[in-house]
Amino acid sequence: MSFPYLSDAVRALTGYNLPLPVPMFGILVASAMLVAFGCFKRELRRLHRTGSIGMATVWVKGKDGVASAAIMAPQKVAFDLAVVVFVAGIVGARASHILEHTDQFLADPWGMTFTRSGLSIFGALIMGTFAGVLRVRQWALPIRPVLDAAAPAMMLGYVVGRLGCQISGDGDWGIAADMSFKPDWLPAWLWAQTYEHNAVGVLIPTPGVYPTPLYEASMSLVCFALLWSERKHPHQSGWLFAMYLLLAGVERLLIERIRINPVLVVGRLHATQAEIISVVFILLGVVGLLASNSRRNGGVLERS
């Protein structure tokens, strides 16, 4: 069962049919932002207290219209940074999804642009990170420590976002489930779901498809726990974000084996957009980890 709108969830829980046409996916995406923001702000405060991140220089316009520099603790600008990353991430997520489904976009540009479903997480990560880095540079903050502070928050936000996909039934499910491989001890709903009344209006025949959003949320929660446990380890700056890239890439590469996504053909390469980006994330993560260890072994202190 899926709940595209808040009214659907309220009706299922209470039996009351209330006019609440608020998309559940939007509620969960907003919740993901708030959860990630809280985690990010907490880490910025801790890193500032330990001296890993200094003060932010923010240019503020006075009543006379003249901009002047204001010095403040980095956690004070966390919300502004979160908003920039969130907006850029939504734009990147939609653009990436359109590029992945150009045939649907050409057939219905308006509907494809403003649909309730169809947000590519990797597009959000790339565009959001890029916009965030630009803003961090404007505030004269060290990039790598800030990225380290953001790593657990991004993974935790992904957990909540994927739950939004599951609850609303936005189409990010898997291929048809093979029930012959289901372990006897595993509940059927964890192996196959039909996502009745899903947000995209697709009728899924029984026994259903793999509920990949649940799998991704579970794997990402484990990844978050790992990142959170390592955040206080005396690694070089940038190490934790590199680990995030590696974990995010591996997680998505694994789940793509049972997900429905269009396959791109580039020469002899046959892969989904997510698989290609996952491999890039993994390579960047490995390079980042090796570079961080190299800086540590070389005794070079890197703060930017």
Secondary structure as the mmCIF struct_conf table of DSSP 4:
data_model
#
loop_
_struct_conf.conf_type_id
_struct_conf.id
_struct_conf.beg_label_comp_id
_struct_conf.beg_label_asym_id
_struct_conf.beg_label_seq_id
_struct_conf.end_label_comp_id
_struct_conf.end_label_asym_id
_struct_conf.end_label_seq_id
BEND BEND1 PRO A 4 PRO A 4
STRN STRN1 TYR A 5 TYR A 5
HELX_RH_AL_P HELX_RH_AL_P1 LEU A 6 THR A 14
STRN STRN2 PRO A 23 PRO A 23
HELX_RH_AL_P HELX_RH_AL_P2 MET A 24 ARG A 49
TURN_TY1_P TURN_TY1_P1 THR A 50 GLY A 51
BEND BEND2 SER A 52 ILE A 53
STRN STRN3 ALA A 56 LYS A 61
TURN_TY1_P TURN_TY1_P2 LYS A 63 ASP A 64
BEND BEND3 GLY A 65 GLY A 65
STRN STRN4 ALA A 67 MET A 72
HELX_RH_3T_P HELX_RH_3T_P1 PRO A 74 VAL A 77
HELX_RH_AL_P HELX_RH_AL_P3 ALA A 78 GLU A 100
TURN_TY1_P TURN_TY1_P3 HIS A 101 HIS A 101
HELX_RH_AL_P HELX_RH_AL_P4 THR A 102 ALA A 107
HELX_RH_AL_P HELX_RH_AL_P5 PRO A 109 THR A 113
BEND BEND4 PHE A 114 PHE A 114
BEND BEND5 ARG A 116 SER A 117
HELX_RH_AL_P HELX_RH_AL_P6 ILE A 121 GLN A 138
TURN_TY1_P TURN_TY1_P4 TRP A 139 ALA A 140
HELX_RH_AL_P HELX_RH_AL_P7 ILE A 143 SER A 168
TURN_TY1_P TURN_TY1_P5 GLY A 169 GLY A 169
BEND BEND6 GLY A 171 GLY A 171
STRN STRN5 GLY A 174 GLY A 174
BEND BEND7 ILE A 175 ILE A 175
STRN STRN6 ALA A 176 ALA A 176
HELX_LH_PP_P HELX_LH_PP_P1 ALA A 177 ALA A 177
HELX_RH_3T_P HELX_RH_3T_P2 MET A 179 PHE A 181
TURN_TY1_P TURN_TY1_P6 ASP A 184 TRP A 185
BEND BEND8 LEU A 186 LEU A 186
HELX_RH_3T_P HELX_RH_3T_P3 ALA A 188 LEU A 190
TURN_TY1_P TURN_TY1_P7 TRP A 191 TRP A 191
STRN STRN7 GLN A 193 GLN A 193
TURN_TY1_P TURN_TY1_P8 GLU A 196 HIS A 197
TURN_TY1_P TURN_TY1_P9 ALA A 199 VAL A 200
HELX_LH_PP_P HELX_LH_PP_P2 ILE A 204 PRO A 205
TURN_TY1_P TURN_TY1_P10 THR A 206 PRO A 207
STRN STRN8 VAL A 209 VAL A 209
HELX_RH_AL_P HELX_RH_AL_P8 THR A 212 GLU A 230
TURN_TY1_P TURN_TY1_P11 ARG A 231 LYS A 232
BEND BEND9 HIS A 233 HIS A 233
HELX_LH_PP_P HELX_LH_PP_P3 HIS A 235 GLN A 236
TURN_TY1_P TURN_TY1_P12 SER A 237 GLY A 238
HELX_RH_AL_P HELX_RH_AL_P9 TRP A 239 ILE A 255
HELX_RH_3T_P HELX_RH_3T_P4 GLU A 256 ILE A 258
STRN STRN9 ARG A 259 ARG A 259
HELX_LH_PP_P HELX_LH_PP_P4 PRO A 262 PRO A 262
STRN STRN10 VAL A 263 VAL A 266
TURN_TY1_P TURN_TY1_P13 GLY A 267 ARG A 268
STRN STRN11 LEU A 269 THR A 272
HELX_RH_AL_P HELX_RH_AL_P10 GLN A 273 ASN A 297
TURN_TY1_P TURN_TY1_P14 GLY A 298 GLY A 299
#
